[in-house]
Amino acid sequence: MIDTTPRAPAAPGNAALRAMFAARKSVFIDLLKWDLPVLAGQYELDEFDTPAARYLILLDADGRHRASARLLPTEGAHLLGEHYAHLCAGEVPRGPTVCEISRFCLDRDQDAASRRAARDQLVTALAEHALREGITDYTGVADLCWFDQVREFGWRCEALVPKAADPGGRLMALHIHIDAHVLDDLKRGGVYAPLSLRLADDDGEAEA
């Protein structure tokens, strides 16, 4: 399943996925120098890019990647549960209405204003997707700088442990609460930027 904007109706699901995986390589490997696997020298995929993963992908009018995020069900394998449970003061939050956000990616081939707009649209899409799908909680792992930004978006976001617990002291486990007030919270935070979304399968056929 892929959520995309309807402004690129000619881009099939597999093209959107390729654009996203290429953007992830550009950001997380080429720019941030994360030690991650690379497929065919141009795509970043890891052990969690499985059929259980869901993706929110924002495309421009020509089908180019603008922003994306991966959502993983927490009842199965996910990043926080498998590799960063030590960042949680208690048990890792899990459940049928708890989803993990990872690989929040803003395309590098945008100016600062366009990246900010894409960020706000993706954050809003995450909140609207959660309300539509009955997701009550998002979890994730972020460095301290990004955690502070996520918390300032306006939604109810808290650390799962009072301070960073990883050896380098730079990572936080985060917990975002989704309720009926989340869109109003994002409006107050100044990041509410709704888009009309269409639901597509991996072949790009609209489902509804």
Secondary structure as the mmCIF struct_conf table of DSSP 4:
data_model
#
loop_
_struct_conf.conf_type_id
_struct_conf.id
_struct_conf.beg_label_comp_id
_struct_conf.beg_label_asym_id
_struct_conf.beg_label_seq_id
_struct_conf.end_label_comp_id
_struct_conf.end_label_asym_id
_struct_conf.end_label_seq_id
STRN STRN1 ILE A 2 THR A 4
TURN_TY1_P TURN_TY1_P1 PRO A 6 ARG A 7
TURN_TY1_P TURN_TY1_P2 PRO A 9 ALA A 10
BEND BEND1 ALA A 11 ALA A 11
HELX_RH_AL_P HELX_RH_AL_P1 GLY A 13 ARG A 24
HELX_RH_PI_P HELX_RH_PI_P1 LYS A 25 LEU A 31
TURN_TY1_P TURN_TY1_P3 LEU A 32 LEU A 32
STRN STRN2 VAL A 38 LEU A 39
TURN_TY1_P TURN_TY1_P4 ALA A 40 GLN A 42
STRN STRN3 TYR A 43 GLU A 44
TURN_TY1_P TURN_TY1_P5 GLU A 47 PHE A 48
BEND BEND2 THR A 50 THR A 50
TURN_TY1_P TURN_TY1_P6 PRO A 51 ALA A 52
STRN STRN4 ARG A 54 LEU A 59
TURN_TY1_P TURN_TY1_P7 ALA A 61 ASP A 62
BEND BEND3 GLY A 63 GLY A 63
STRN STRN5 HIS A 65 PRO A 73
TURN_TY1_P TURN_TY1_P8 THR A 74 GLU A 75
BEND BEND4 GLY A 76 GLY A 76
HELX_RH_AL_P HELX_RH_AL_P2 LEU A 79 HIS A 83
HELX_RH_3T_P HELX_RH_3T_P1 ALA A 85 LEU A 87
BEND BEND5 ALA A 89 GLU A 91
HELX_LH_PP_P HELX_LH_PP_P1 VAL A 92 PRO A 93
BEND BEND6 GLY A 95 GLY A 95
TURN_TY1_P TURN_TY1_P9 PRO A 96 THR A 97
STRN STRN6 VAL A 98 LEU A 106
BEND BEND7 ARG A 108 GLN A 110
HELX_RH_AL_P HELX_RH_AL_P3 ALA A 112 GLU A 133
TURN_TY1_P TURN_TY1_P10 GLY A 134 GLY A 134
STRN STRN7 ASP A 137 ASP A 143
HELX_RH_AL_P HELX_RH_AL_P4 LEU A 144 ARG A 151
TURN_TY1_P TURN_TY1_P11 GLU A 152 PHE A 153
BEND BEND8 GLY A 154 TRP A 155
STRN STRN8 ARG A 156 ALA A 159
BEND BEND9 LEU A 160 LYS A 163
BEND BEND10 ASP A 166 ASP A 166
TURN_TY1_P TURN_TY1_P12 PRO A 167 GLY A 168
BEND BEND11 GLY A 169 GLY A 169
STRN STRN9 LEU A 171 HIS A 177
TURN_TY1_P TURN_TY1_P13 ALA A 180 HIS A 181
HELX_RH_AL_P HELX_RH_AL_P5 VAL A 182 GLY A 189
TURN_TY1_P TURN_TY1_P14 GLY A 190 GLY A 190
STRN STRN10 ARG A 198 ALA A 200
TURN_TY1_P TURN_TY1_P15 ASP A 202 ASP A 203
STRN STRN11 ALA A 206 ALA A 206
#
